Structures are given as C-alpha cells and as structure tokens.
C-alpha cells in the first residue's frame, strides 16, 4: 500500500515558464503526493536558460536531484525518460488519475491532440484521455495561432482542461513568485489539493463579514 495520499503525473515540456513546474512539484511534495515526472529535452534547455538549476543528464540522477532539492521522501519523486515504455504512466492499469503538463509547449499540445505518442509524455497524455482521467495542460504562448486554438478546443472536447499560465493581479502581487503562485494555486485547486498560496476569490470578503 502506498505511503502517499495520491499520485500525480507531471510532464515538463519546452515552453517558457519552467518556474511553474518547479513550484508545482514543490507543492505536491509538501502535500505528500507521489509525483511521476517526465522532462523533455527542450524543457532541459529552457530550465538552463530561465533558472540557475543545473539538471543532470539521466533520469536516475534527476530523481536524486529533485529529491534532495525539495527534501522529498524516498520514492516520492520518480523520474522517467522519454522512451521508458515500461513506466506506469504508459498504461491505463498503472497511470495516476491525474496528469499535468506544465508548462505545455504548443508542439506538445499538437502531439497530444493528434494522439502522436512518439515519446512517454505524449503516450501518458494519450492514456489519460483514453481512460477518461484528469488531464491538465498549462500552455504559455502569446499570441495563439488558429492551430493552437483548434488544438485547445479539440482537447477540451475530449475532456482535458486547458489552464493557460495567465496570472491574475487581484491578489496584488509583490514579486514574480506571487505571479507563479497564482497559476500553481489554480492547478492545485483543479487537482483537488488544498493550497495556501493565495486566497480564493471572495474569501477576504467572507472573513471580514464574520
């Protein structure tokens, strides 16, 4: 029996905004969720460009890296390579009930929408769709072309949730981390995990009227 409250698949692809993924992974670990992680080659390039993190090359090394970085429990973070076809996420009998692609590149969006399944990330998303499980895609692009919008509509009709990395400002952010937390809080709420990153809309009004 698992020592963790639930399992979530997190795929990190090559769109800008890897900060969202790292923060989400941190929050999932803190919530005692086991996370199956996949990182595309493009995501590794983006990580080196947008952060000071130096990701090691192999999946086993990345697993140790994130476990140490986030003080995760043993086996809480499992990293799978792009062609590790025997990974649990590759089959409906083993995949978690929720998958998040964050950030989701428009190339990954297209591949998922067409069922390409050319790598483990695409296959895992295909499994989530065919098994009618929760699939959350977090694109970060501007502007969107007709191709992007058609793929989003197609995936929405299949049951996926399109959650763009578009932070709001009603929480009066003071720093970039506050903007990151806004988007991560929305993802956590979709998954059904309690979060304290930011208050929900109207909560301050309810509290002040008590």
N, CA, C and O of each residue as an XYZ file, in Angstrom:
840
protein
N       0.844     -1.188      0.000
C       0.000      0.000      0.000
C       0.882      1.242      0.000
O       1.895      1.291      0.698
N       0.492      2.254     -0.791
C       1.302      3.442     -0.937
C       1.337      4.266      0.343
O       0.345      4.360      1.065
N       2.503      4.863      0.614
C       2.645      5.741      1.771
C       2.190      7.156      1.465
O       2.221      8.018      2.342
N       1.767      7.408      0.230
C       1.425      8.763     -0.201
C      -0.083      8.909     -0.408
O      -0.782      7.940     -0.703
N      -0.564     10.137     -0.247
C      -2.003     10.402     -0.293
C      -2.583     10.160     -1.684
O      -3.703      9.667     -1.811
N      -1.839     10.499     -2.713
C      -2.270     10.242     -4.077
C      -1.060     10.329     -5.000
O       0.044     10.665     -4.572
N      -1.290     10.019     -6.276
C      -0.236     10.089     -7.274
C      -0.638     11.054     -8.374
O      -1.802     11.118     -8.769
N       0.332     11.798     -8.858
C       0.104     12.745     -9.947
C       1.259     12.613    -10.936
O       2.417     12.492    -10.537
N       0.939     12.638    -12.207
C       1.962     12.688    -13.242
C       2.222     14.139    -13.610
O       1.284     14.889    -13.879
N       3.486     14.540    -13.623
C       3.869     15.896    -14.022
C       4.835     15.810    -15.193
O       5.937     15.277    -15.064
N       4.412     16.340    -16.335
C       5.281     16.409    -17.506
C       5.708     17.855    -17.712
O       4.881     18.767    -17.707
N       7.004     18.051    -17.891
C       7.562     19.389    -18.099
C       8.085     19.448    -19.525
O       9.011     18.718    -19.876
N       7.497     20.316    -20.355
C       7.911     20.403    -21.753
C       8.561     21.759    -22.024
O       8.752     22.560    -21.110
N       8.896     22.003    -23.287
C       9.806     23.085    -23.625
C       9.246     24.472    -23.802
O       9.862     25.288    -24.487
N       8.103     24.779    -23.215
C       7.609     26.161    -23.241
C       8.301     26.973    -22.153
O       8.834     26.418    -21.193
N       8.286     28.281    -22.315
C       8.794     29.149    -21.252
C       7.908     28.999    -20.021
O       6.706     28.759    -20.138
N       8.511     29.144    -18.835
C       7.726     29.053    -17.610
C       7.997     27.812    -16.798
O       7.095     27.306    -16.131
N       9.224     27.305    -16.835
C       9.552     26.124    -16.046
C       9.411     26.409    -14.548
O       9.289     25.483    -13.747
N       9.429     27.688    -14.173
C       9.232     28.056    -12.759
C       7.900     27.535    -12.230
O       7.802     27.143    -11.067
N       6.883     27.528    -13.074
C       5.584     26.993    -12.661
C       5.708     25.518    -12.293
O       5.143     25.066    -11.297
N       6.449     24.779    -13.105
C       6.590     23.341    -12.874
C       7.357     23.057    -11.589
O       6.965     22.188    -10.810
N       8.440     23.780    -11.366
C       9.257     23.544    -10.167
C       8.453     23.876     -8.914
O       8.504     23.142     -7.927
N       7.717     24.971     -8.954
C       6.898     25.357     -7.798
C       5.769     24.347     -7.575
O       5.460     24.002     -6.435
N       5.161     23.877     -8.656
C       4.106     22.871     -8.537
C       4.656     21.586     -7.935
O       4.028     20.988     -7.062
N       5.814     21.164     -8.395
C       6.439     19.954     -7.851
C       6.721     20.131     -6.363
O       6.496     19.212     -5.575
N       7.206     21.293     -5.978
C       7.470     21.587     -4.567
C       6.194     21.468     -3.736
O       6.206     20.884     -2.653
N       5.093     22.025     -4.248
C       3.826     21.992     -3.514
C       3.260     20.578     -3.429
O       2.687     20.203     -2.406
N       3.414     19.794     -4.489
C       2.930     18.419     -4.478
C       3.706     17.578     -3.473
O       3.126     16.753     -2.767
N       5.002     17.786     -3.408
C       5.828     17.073     -2.429
C       5.400     17.444     -1.014
O       5.274     16.573     -0.152
N       5.175     18.737     -0.772
C       4.749     19.193      0.553
C       3.391     18.619      0.937
O       3.115     18.414      2.119
N       2.539     18.358     -0.062
C       1.207     17.795      0.179
C       1.227     16.274      0.289
O       0.173     15.642      0.345
N       2.419     15.687      0.318
C       2.599     14.237      0.456
C       1.989     13.466     -0.714
O       1.373     12.415     -0.541
N       2.182     14.025     -1.904
C       1.745     13.384     -3.139
C       2.962     12.734     -3.793
O       4.041     13.326     -3.825
N       2.792     11.541     -4.304
C       3.857     10.930     -5.097
C       3.758     11.466     -6.516
O       2.671     11.513     -7.091
N       4.884     11.869     -7.077
C       4.873     12.513     -8.386
C       5.724     11.726     -9.373
O       6.903     11.473     -9.128
N       5.109     11.342    -10.496
C       5.819     10.724    -11.605
C       6.193     11.843    -12.571
O       5.313     12.480    -13.151
N       7.487     12.088    -12.750
C       7.967     13.242    -13.501
C       8.593     12.815    -14.824
O       9.324     11.827    -14.896
N       8.285     13.595    -15.880
C       8.928     13.427    -17.178
C       9.362     14.804    -17.665
O       8.603     15.769    -17.571
N      10.570     14.893    -18.177
C      11.137     16.167    -18.610
C      11.625     16.023    -20.040
O      12.482     15.186    -20.325
N      11.087     16.833    -20.942
C      11.515     16.757    -22.332
C      12.905     17.367    -22.502
O      13.382     18.101    -21.637
N      13.540     17.056    -23.618
C      14.862     17.621    -23.899
C      14.791     19.139    -24.000
O      15.674     19.843    -23.508
N      13.741     19.639    -24.638
C      13.577     21.096    -24.761
C      13.385     21.742    -23.399
O      13.843     22.862    -23.171
N      12.708     21.041    -22.490
C      12.495     21.580    -21.140
C      13.815     21.733    -20.399
O      13.979     22.661    -19.608
N      14.753     20.831    -20.649
C      16.064     20.927    -20.012
C      16.787     22.182    -20.489
O      17.462     22.846    -19.703
N      16.649     22.508    -21.772
C      17.262     23.715    -22.320
C      16.626     24.962    -21.704
O      17.320     25.909    -21.333
N      15.290     24.947    -21.602
C      14.579     26.089    -21.021
C      14.967     26.262    -19.554
O      15.156     27.386    -19.090
N      15.084     25.165    -18.830
C      15.462     25.230    -17.415
C      16.824     25.899    -17.244
O      17.007     26.731    -16.355
N      17.774     25.532    -18.098
C      19.108     26.129    -18.032
C      19.077     27.607    -18.409
O      19.904     28.388    -17.939
N      18.117     27.992    -19.264
C      18.019     29.375    -19.723
C      17.317     30.265    -18.707
O      17.720     31.408    -18.491
N      16.254     29.733    -18.078
C      15.390     30.568    -17.236
C      15.698     30.484    -15.743
O      15.217     31.307    -14.964
N      16.491     29.504    -15.344
C      16.779     29.329    -13.915
C      18.275     29.100    -13.704
O      19.052     29.005    -14.653
N      18.645     29.015    -12.443
C      20.032     28.692    -12.099
C      20.211     27.199    -11.837
O      21.300     26.753    -11.478
N      19.141     26.432    -12.018
C      19.218     24.995    -11.788
C      20.033     24.317    -12.879
O      19.893     24.643    -14.058
N      20.865     23.395    -12.495
C      21.657     22.609    -13.435
C      21.181     21.162    -13.359
O      21.655     20.384    -12.531
N      20.241     20.812    -14.233
C      19.692     19.455    -14.207
C      20.713     18.453    -14.719
O      21.323     18.676    -15.764
N      20.908     17.366    -14.009
C      21.793     16.305    -14.509
C      21.172     15.623    -15.717
O      19.996     15.830    -16.016
N      21.955     14.815    -16.408
C      21.506     14.245    -17.670
C      20.519     13.100    -17.567
O      19.495     13.115    -18.249
N      20.796     12.109    -16.736
C      19.967     10.903    -16.693
C      18.777     11.018    -15.766
O      18.753     11.865    -14.873
N      17.780     10.159    -15.982
C      16.562     10.196    -15.171
C      16.842      9.833    -13.716
O      16.256     10.429    -12.813
N      17.723      8.871    -13.475
C      18.053      8.490    -12.100
C      18.733      9.643    -11.371
O      18.453      9.900    -10.200
N      19.625     10.333    -12.069
C      20.308     11.486    -11.481
C      19.338     12.629    -11.224
O      19.430     13.308    -10.201
N      18.403     12.843    -12.156
C      17.391     13.882    -11.965
C      16.489     13.561    -10.774
O      16.080     14.451    -10.030
N      16.194     12.297    -10.613
C      15.369     11.860     -9.480
C      16.053     12.188     -8.160
O      15.423     12.708     -7.239
N      17.327     11.888     -8.073
C      18.083     12.213     -6.860
C      18.186     13.728     -6.671
O      18.104     14.229     -5.549
N      18.364     14.445     -7.768
C      18.487     15.898     -7.716
C      17.235     16.538     -7.125
O      17.331     17.352     -6.206
N      16.061     16.178     -7.644
C      14.811     16.770     -7.164
C      14.476     16.295     -5.749
O      13.942     17.058     -4.943
N      14.787     15.053     -5.455
C      14.538     14.533     -4.101
C      15.319     15.341     -3.069
O      14.795     15.697     -2.014
N      16.561     15.620     -3.386
C      17.388     16.401     -2.470
C      16.964     17.867     -2.443
O      16.871     18.468     -1.373
N      16.709     18.440     -3.612
C      16.336     19.853     -3.706
C      15.074     20.165     -2.927
O      14.981     21.210     -2.282
N      14.095     19.258     -2.983
C      12.781     19.506     -2.387
C      12.569     18.731     -1.091
O      11.464     18.722     -0.548
N      13.610     18.087     -0.597
C      13.521     17.309      0.642
C      12.368     16.308      0.588
O      11.609     16.164      1.547
N      12.252     15.630     -0.528
C      11.184     14.652     -0.717
C      11.511     13.351      0.006
O      12.668     13.066      0.315
N      10.474     12.577      0.267
C      10.653     11.269      0.890
C      11.206     10.278     -0.140
O      11.100     10.518     -1.342
N      11.782      9.193      0.307
C      12.256      8.169     -0.629
C      11.108      7.693     -1.533
O      10.011      7.401     -1.057
N      11.372      7.622     -2.814
C      10.402      7.166     -3.833
C       9.240      8.132     -4.041
O       8.304      7.802     -4.769
N       9.268      9.305     -3.431
C       8.156     10.247     -3.637
C       8.207     10.860     -5.028
O       7.165     11.120     -5.630
N       9.409     11.093     -5.541
C       9.578     11.613     -6.894
C      10.208     10.519     -7.748
O      11.298     10.031     -7.449
N       9.510     10.140     -8.814
C      10.024      9.145     -9.749
C      10.140      9.802    -11.117
O       9.148     10.282    -11.666
N      11.338      9.825    -11.664
C      11.585     10.453    -12.959
C      11.742      9.377    -14.026
O      12.489      8.414    -13.852
N      11.020      9.558    -15.145
C      11.069      8.592    -16.233
C      11.584      9.263    -17.500
O      11.273     10.423    -17.769
N      12.367      8.530    -18.270
C      12.930      9.057    -19.507
C      11.916      8.958    -20.646
O      10.883      8.301    -20.514
N      12.222      9.615    -21.762
C      11.271      9.767    -22.862
C      10.872      8.446    -23.520
O       9.803      8.364    -24.126
N      11.701      7.420    -23.415
C      11.392      6.133    -24.046
C      11.342      4.999    -23.034
O      11.613      3.847    -23.371
N      11.002      5.322    -21.815
C      10.886      4.295    -20.765
C       9.461      3.732    -20.803
O       8.627      4.052    -19.955
N       9.206      2.898    -21.791
C       7.851      2.458    -22.101
C       7.244      1.538    -21.041
O       6.034      1.316    -21.041
N       8.061      1.006    -20.148
C       7.535      0.156    -19.088
C       7.151      0.965    -17.838
O       6.785      0.384    -16.817
N       7.233      2.280    -17.916
C       6.837      3.133    -16.792
C       5.328      3.016    -16.561
O       4.582      2.794    -17.515
N       4.865      3.159    -15.325
C       3.430      3.050    -15.026
C       2.562      3.987    -15.848
O       1.429      3.643    -16.184
N       3.081      5.178    -16.181
C       2.270      6.173    -16.890
C       1.935      5.751    -18.314
O       1.070      6.357    -18.947
N       2.606      4.722    -18.830
C       2.388      4.288    -20.209
C       1.178      3.389    -20.368
O       0.826      3.019    -21.488
N       0.533      3.029    -19.261
C      -0.596      2.102    -19.332
C      -1.737      2.550    -18.436
O      -1.512      3.088    -17.352
N      -2.942      2.328    -18.885
C      -4.105      2.675    -18.088
C      -4.189      1.912    -16.785
O      -4.860      2.357    -15.854
N      -3.522      0.768    -16.696
C      -3.568     -0.027    -15.473
C      -2.631      0.491    -14.399
O      -2.735      0.090    -13.240
N      -1.694      1.397    -14.778
C      -0.720      1.863    -13.810
C      -0.624      3.367    -13.650
O      -0.024      3.851    -12.690
N      -1.204      4.108    -14.574
C      -1.064      5.558    -14.561
C      -1.883      6.203    -13.452
O      -2.966      5.718    -13.125
N      -1.382      7.292    -12.866
C      -2.169      8.039    -11.866
C      -3.451      8.592    -12.470
O      -3.592      8.653    -13.692
N      -4.378      8.993    -11.621
C      -5.669      9.502    -12.089
C      -5.579     10.933    -12.600
O      -6.520     11.424    -13.225
N      -4.455     11.615    -12.343
C      -4.281     12.998    -12.779
C      -2.933     13.180    -13.447
O      -1.915     12.688    -12.960
N      -2.932     13.891    -14.570
C      -1.692     14.271    -15.250
C      -1.722     15.757    -15.536
O      -2.735     16.297    -15.981
N      -0.595     16.417    -15.276
C      -0.443     17.840    -15.567
C       0.746     18.008    -16.500
O       1.825     17.478    -16.236
N       0.554     18.742    -17.588
C       1.662     19.112    -18.467
C       1.913     20.593    -18.238
O       1.127     21.439    -18.664
N       3.019     20.901    -17.560
C       3.274     22.268    -17.110
C       4.767     22.583    -17.159
O       5.554     21.932    -16.471
N       5.169     23.570    -17.961
C       4.360     24.219    -18.991
C       4.174     23.278    -20.179
O       4.936     22.329    -20.367
N       3.157     23.559    -20.964
C       2.857     22.727    -22.127
C       3.204     23.502    -23.393
O       2.556     24.500    -23.710
N       4.210     23.052    -24.106
C       4.584     23.707    -25.359
C       3.494     23.488    -26.404
O       2.701     22.553    -26.294
N       3.459     24.349    -27.412
C       2.443     24.180    -28.457
C       2.737     22.936    -29.289
O       1.822     22.355    -29.874
N       4.005     22.519    -29.349
C       4.329     21.265    -30.025
C       3.764     20.070    -29.288
O       3.224     19.150    -29.903
N       3.886     20.081    -27.958
C       3.301     19.008    -27.148
C       1.784     19.041    -27.236
O       1.136     17.996    -27.306
N       1.223     20.236    -27.234
C      -0.227     20.402    -27.366
C      -0.716     19.730    -28.646
O      -1.704     18.995    -28.636
N      -0.009     19.992    -29.754
C      -0.381     19.412    -31.039
C      -0.252     17.893    -31.029
O      -1.137     17.186    -31.511
N       0.856     17.391    -30.478
C       1.076     15.949    -30.451
C       0.031     15.233    -29.613
O      -0.434     14.154    -29.982
N      -0.338     15.828    -28.490
C      -1.353     15.228    -27.619
C      -2.711     15.247    -28.305
O      -3.467     14.280    -28.219
N      -3.022     16.351    -28.989
C      -4.318     16.485    -29.660
C      -4.486     15.466    -30.783
O      -5.603     15.051    -31.090
N      -3.371     15.065    -31.394
C      -3.451     14.118    -32.515
C      -3.117     12.686    -32.110
O      -3.138     11.783    -32.946
N      -2.806     12.475    -30.826
C      -2.506     11.121    -30.361
C      -1.198     10.570    -30.884
O      -1.085      9.369    -31.127
N      -0.206     11.430    -31.062
C       1.057     11.014    -31.680
C       1.764      9.910    -30.892
O       2.204      8.920    -31.476
N       1.873     10.072    -29.583
C       2.501      9.064    -28.708
C       3.909      8.685    -29.154
O       4.281      7.513    -29.106
N       4.692      9.668    -29.585
C       6.060      9.412    -30.033
C       7.061      9.338    -28.891
O       8.194      8.899    -29.089
N       6.657      9.762    -27.703
C       7.523      9.660    -26.531
C       6.639      9.412    -25.314
O       5.414      9.372    -25.430
N       7.249      9.247    -24.164
C       6.479      8.851    -22.978
C       5.520      9.941    -22.520
O       4.436      9.634    -22.022
N       5.895     11.206    -22.680
C       4.983     12.291    -22.294
C       3.713     12.222    -23.122
O       2.608     12.287    -22.582
N       3.869     12.089    -24.432
C       2.701     12.027    -25.323
C       1.873     10.773    -25.055
O       0.644     10.825    -25.082
N       2.532      9.659    -24.800
C       1.815      8.417    -24.508
C       1.042      8.533    -23.196
O      -0.104      8.092    -23.106
N       1.668      9.125    -22.181
C       0.993      9.272    -20.893
C      -0.254     10.149    -21.025
O      -1.286      9.863    -20.417
N      -0.156     11.199    -21.809
C      -1.324     12.062    -22.037
C      -2.402     11.312    -22.817
O      -3.594     11.469    -22.551
N      -1.980     10.502    -23.773
C      -2.921      9.690    -24.543
C      -3.656      8.712    -23.641
O      -4.858      8.495    -23.795
N      -2.925      8.120    -22.694
C      -3.534      7.215    -21.715
C      -4.569      7.961    -20.875
O      -5.671      7.457    -20.653
N      -4.217      9.160    -20.407
C      -5.152      9.942    -19.590
C      -6.444     10.216    -20.351
O      -7.532     10.145    -19.779
N      -6.326     10.526    -21.634
C      -7.516     10.814    -22.436
C      -8.352      9.559    -22.680
O      -9.574      9.583    -22.537
N      -7.690      8.473    -23.047
C      -8.462      7.261    -23.385
C      -9.119      6.648    -22.161
O     -10.166      6.010    -22.265
N      -8.495      6.845    -20.984
C      -9.049      6.307    -19.749
C     -10.010      7.285    -19.062
O     -10.524      7.006    -17.979
N     -10.244      8.431    -19.706
C     -11.139      9.467    -19.163
C     -10.664      9.954    -17.791
O     -11.458     10.158    -16.872
N      -9.350     10.131    -17.683
C      -8.776     10.640    -16.447
C      -8.476     12.134    -16.582
O      -8.564     12.700    -17.671
N      -8.128     12.750    -15.479
C      -7.909     14.191    -15.481
C      -6.591     14.537    -16.179
O      -5.527     14.038    -15.812
N      -6.687     15.402    -17.193
C      -5.521     15.884    -17.913
C      -5.566     17.404    -17.938
O      -6.492     17.996    -18.492
N      -4.565     18.032    -17.335
C      -4.495     19.491    -17.254
C      -3.294     19.955    -18.062
O      -2.166     19.530    -17.812
N      -3.540     20.827    -19.028
C      -2.484     21.347    -19.889
C      -2.300     22.832    -19.610
O      -3.266     23.596    -19.605
N      -1.054     23.235    -19.377
C      -0.761     24.619    -18.990
C       0.105     25.263    -20.078
O       1.328     25.315    -19.946
N      -0.532     25.759    -21.163
C       0.254     26.392    -22.228
C       0.731     27.782    -21.816
O       0.091     28.468    -21.019
N       1.874     28.179    -22.379
C       2.403     29.512    -22.132
C       2.936     30.026    -23.461
O       4.097     29.815    -23.814
N       2.071     30.694    -24.171
C       2.413     31.187    -25.501
C       1.636     32.462    -25.767
O       0.560     32.654    -25.200
N       2.153     33.336    -26.612
C       1.427     34.550    -26.980
C       2.018     35.111    -28.278
O       3.235     35.248    -28.405
N       1.152     35.432    -29.233
C      -0.281     35.119    -29.271
C      -0.497     33.669    -29.702
O       0.446     32.988    -30.105
N      -1.730     33.205    -29.617
C      -2.081     31.871    -30.070
C      -2.511     31.931    -31.536
O      -3.266     32.816    -31.940
N      -2.022     30.986    -32.316
C      -2.463     30.898    -33.707
C      -3.764     30.100    -33.788
O      -4.211     29.518    -32.800
N      -4.351     30.083    -34.955
C      -5.559     29.282    -35.153
C      -5.278     27.807    -34.895
O      -6.138     27.087    -34.386
N      -4.076     27.357    -35.244
C      -3.692     25.964    -34.997
C      -3.727     25.662    -33.497
O      -4.292     24.655    -33.071
N      -3.114     26.551    -32.701
C      -3.091     26.358    -31.247
C      -4.502     26.320    -30.682
O      -4.837     25.456    -29.873
N      -5.324     27.267    -31.118
C      -6.687     27.364    -30.595
C      -7.530     26.157    -30.992
O      -8.337     25.668    -30.201
N      -7.339     25.682    -32.214
C      -8.070     24.487    -32.648
C      -7.660     23.265    -31.831
O      -8.501     22.445    -31.465
N      -6.373     23.150    -31.549
C      -5.907     22.027    -30.732
C      -6.452     22.114    -29.307
O      -6.824     21.097    -28.721
N      -6.500     23.320    -28.752
C      -7.071     23.500    -27.409
C      -8.544     23.134    -27.389
O      -9.010     22.468    -26.464
N      -9.281     23.569    -28.408
C     -10.705     23.243    -28.471
C     -10.900     21.736    -28.616
O     -11.772     21.153    -27.973
N     -10.100     21.121    -29.447
C     -10.199     19.675    -29.651
C      -9.958     18.930    -28.345
O     -10.695     18.003    -28.011
N      -8.929     19.333    -27.608
C      -8.595     18.674    -26.347
C      -9.646     18.953    -25.274
O      -9.958     18.076    -24.468
N     -10.184     20.155    -25.260
C     -11.251     20.479    -24.309
C     -12.459     19.576    -24.548
O     -13.074     19.084    -23.602
N     -12.789     19.366    -25.803
C     -13.917     18.493    -26.138
C     -13.646     17.043    -25.753
O     -14.580     16.270    -25.540
N     -12.360     16.670    -25.664
C     -12.003     15.320    -25.228
C     -12.051     15.178    -23.710
O     -11.992     14.069    -23.180
N     -12.159     16.310    -23.014
C     -12.221     16.260    -21.556
C     -11.027     16.846    -20.838
O     -11.018     16.920    -19.610
N     -10.007     17.269    -21.593
C      -8.844     17.891    -20.969
C      -9.199     19.296    -20.477
O     -10.151     19.913    -20.955
N      -8.424     19.784    -19.521
C      -8.579     21.145    -19.012
C      -7.418     21.986    -19.539
O      -6.254     21.651    -19.323
N      -7.736     23.065    -20.219
C      -6.718     23.996    -20.698
C      -6.623     25.126    -19.684
O      -7.566     25.899    -19.510
N      -5.476     25.215    -19.014
C      -5.280     26.197    -17.963
C      -4.042     27.033    -18.313
O      -2.938     26.724    -17.863
N      -4.223     28.088    -19.113
C      -3.069     28.886    -19.543
C      -2.332     29.509    -18.359
O      -2.937     29.842    -17.340
N      -1.039     29.656    -18.509
C      -0.231     30.296    -17.471
C      -0.425     31.812    -17.575
O       0.465     32.552    -17.994
N      -1.624     32.237    -17.176
C      -2.004     33.651    -17.261
C      -2.372     34.135    -15.860
O      -3.540     34.074    -15.475
N      -1.392     34.614    -15.094
C      -1.684     35.021    -13.711
C      -2.571     36.247    -13.637
O      -2.495     37.141    -14.480
N      -3.420     36.274    -12.609
C      -4.230     37.455    -12.337
C      -3.478     38.414    -11.423
O      -2.354     38.139    -11.003
N      -4.111     39.533    -11.124
C      -3.456     40.551    -10.310
C      -4.313     41.022     -9.139
O      -3.930     41.950     -8.428
N      -5.475     40.389     -8.931
C      -6.346     40.865     -7.856
C      -5.801     40.541     -6.473
O      -6.294     41.064     -5.474
N      -4.782     39.677     -6.407
C      -4.157     39.403     -5.115
C      -2.998     40.366     -4.831
O      -2.264     40.201     -3.856
N      -2.846     41.383     -5.707
C      -1.829     42.422     -5.546
C      -0.432     41.826     -5.370
O       0.172     41.958     -4.305
N       0.082     41.167     -6.420
C       1.397     40.527     -6.332
C       2.506     41.540     -6.074
O       2.491     42.653     -6.600
N       3.459     41.131     -5.260
C       4.592     41.999     -4.919
C       5.870     41.562     -5.631
O       6.835     42.325     -5.688
N       5.887     40.349     -6.173
C       7.094     39.833     -6.808
C       6.702     38.770     -7.831
O       5.541     38.372     -7.923
N       7.685     38.327     -8.589
C       7.432     37.314     -9.608
C       6.904     36.030     -8.983
O       6.039     35.366     -9.555
N       7.425     35.679     -7.810
C       6.980     34.452     -7.134
C       5.479     34.478     -6.857
O       4.826     33.435     -6.897
N       4.926     35.653     -6.577
C       3.489     35.762     -6.344
C       2.705     35.445     -7.617
O       1.625     34.857     -7.550
N       3.238     35.829     -8.766
C       2.580     35.536    -10.041
C       2.654     34.042    -10.353
O       1.693     33.454    -10.848
N       3.794     33.444    -10.060
C       3.942     31.994    -10.236
C       2.951     31.258     -9.336
O       2.282     30.320     -9.770
N       2.864     31.692     -8.085
C       1.969     31.033     -7.129
C       0.511     31.124     -7.548
O      -0.271     30.218     -7.262
N       0.135     32.206     -8.223
C      -1.253     32.353     -8.685
C      -1.628     31.192     -9.611
O      -2.674     30.565     -9.442
N      -0.771     30.920    -10.581
C      -1.052     29.852    -11.540
C      -0.982     28.482    -10.873
O      -1.832     27.627    -11.119
N       0.026     28.272    -10.033
C       0.173     26.988     -9.348
C      -1.018     26.721     -8.437
O      -1.478     25.585     -8.328
N      -1.514     27.766     -7.783
C      -2.698     27.614     -6.929
C      -3.898     27.146     -7.734
O      -4.679     26.322     -7.258
N      -4.055     27.659     -8.946
C      -5.174     27.236     -9.798
C      -5.027     25.770    -10.205
O      -6.014     25.037    -10.274
N      -3.797     25.350    -10.471
C      -3.564     23.944    -10.827
C      -3.893     23.038     -9.649
O      -4.570     22.023     -9.809
N      -3.415     23.404     -8.474
C      -3.673     22.602     -7.274
C      -5.174     22.497     -7.003
O      -5.667     21.437     -6.617
N      -5.887     23.586     -7.204
C      -7.336     23.562     -6.994
C      -8.015     22.617     -7.974
O      -8.960     21.919     -7.608
N      -7.539     22.588     -9.222
C      -8.090     21.669    -10.211
C      -7.854     20.219     -9.798
O      -8.723     19.364     -9.973
N      -6.675     19.952     -9.249
C      -6.343     18.596     -8.820
C      -7.147     18.193     -7.588
O      -7.395     17.009     -7.358
N      -7.552     19.190     -6.797
C      -8.280     18.910     -5.566
C      -7.384     18.871     -4.345
O      -7.716     18.235     -3.344
N      -6.248     19.550     -4.425
C      -5.311     19.605     -3.312
C      -5.430     20.961     -2.627
O      -5.360     22.003     -3.280
N      -5.608     20.944     -1.321
C      -5.711     22.192     -0.565
C      -4.424     23.004     -0.718
O      -3.321     22.462     -0.660
N      -4.588     24.306     -0.913
C      -3.430     25.166     -1.083
C      -3.601     26.448     -0.278
O      -4.713     26.935     -0.076
N      -2.470     26.979      0.174
C      -2.471     28.230      0.938
C      -1.611     29.280      0.247
O      -1.184     30.249      0.875
N      -1.360     29.092     -1.028
C      -0.529     30.035     -1.774
C      -1.210     31.385     -1.929
O      -0.556     32.428     -1.896
N      -2.517     31.361     -2.098
C      -3.279     32.602     -2.235
C      -4.738     32.335     -1.891
O      -5.221     31.219     -2.085
N      -5.453     33.346     -1.380
C      -6.861     33.144     -1.047
C      -7.708     33.000     -2.297
O      -7.399     33.568     -3.345
N      -8.777     32.235     -2.172
C      -9.712     32.117     -3.287
C     -10.535     33.391     -3.393
O     -10.663     34.150     -2.432
N     -11.083     33.608     -4.564
C     -11.872     34.810     -4.821
C     -13.019     34.928     -3.814
O     -13.808     33.998     -3.651
N     -13.102     36.066     -3.148
C     -14.184     36.335     -2.208
C     -13.906     35.917     -0.787
O     -14.664     36.285      0.110
N     -12.835     35.153     -0.538
C     -12.566     34.678      0.820
C     -12.296     35.825      1.788
O     -12.718     35.764      2.942
N     -11.608     36.861      1.344
C     -11.319     38.002      2.214
C     -12.594     38.738      2.611
O     -12.711     39.258      3.720
N     -13.558     38.771      1.670
C     -14.831     39.440      1.957
C     -15.637     38.636      2.985
O     -16.282     39.197      3.871
N     -15.580     37.293      2.839
C     -16.300     36.437      3.782
C     -15.709     36.571      5.177
O     -16.436     36.669      6.166
N     -14.379     36.574      5.245
C     -13.697     36.679      6.539
C     -13.996     38.004      7.240
O     -14.189     38.041      8.455
N     -14.033     39.098      6.462
C     -14.253     40.415      7.060
C     -15.679     40.622      7.532
O     -15.940     41.510      8.345
N     -16.623     39.799      7.025
C     -18.024     39.955      7.414
C     -18.388     39.093      8.603
O     -19.494     39.208      9.132
N     -17.455     38.209      9.046
C     -17.754     37.327     10.186
C     -17.775     38.102     11.493
O     -18.010     37.521     12.552
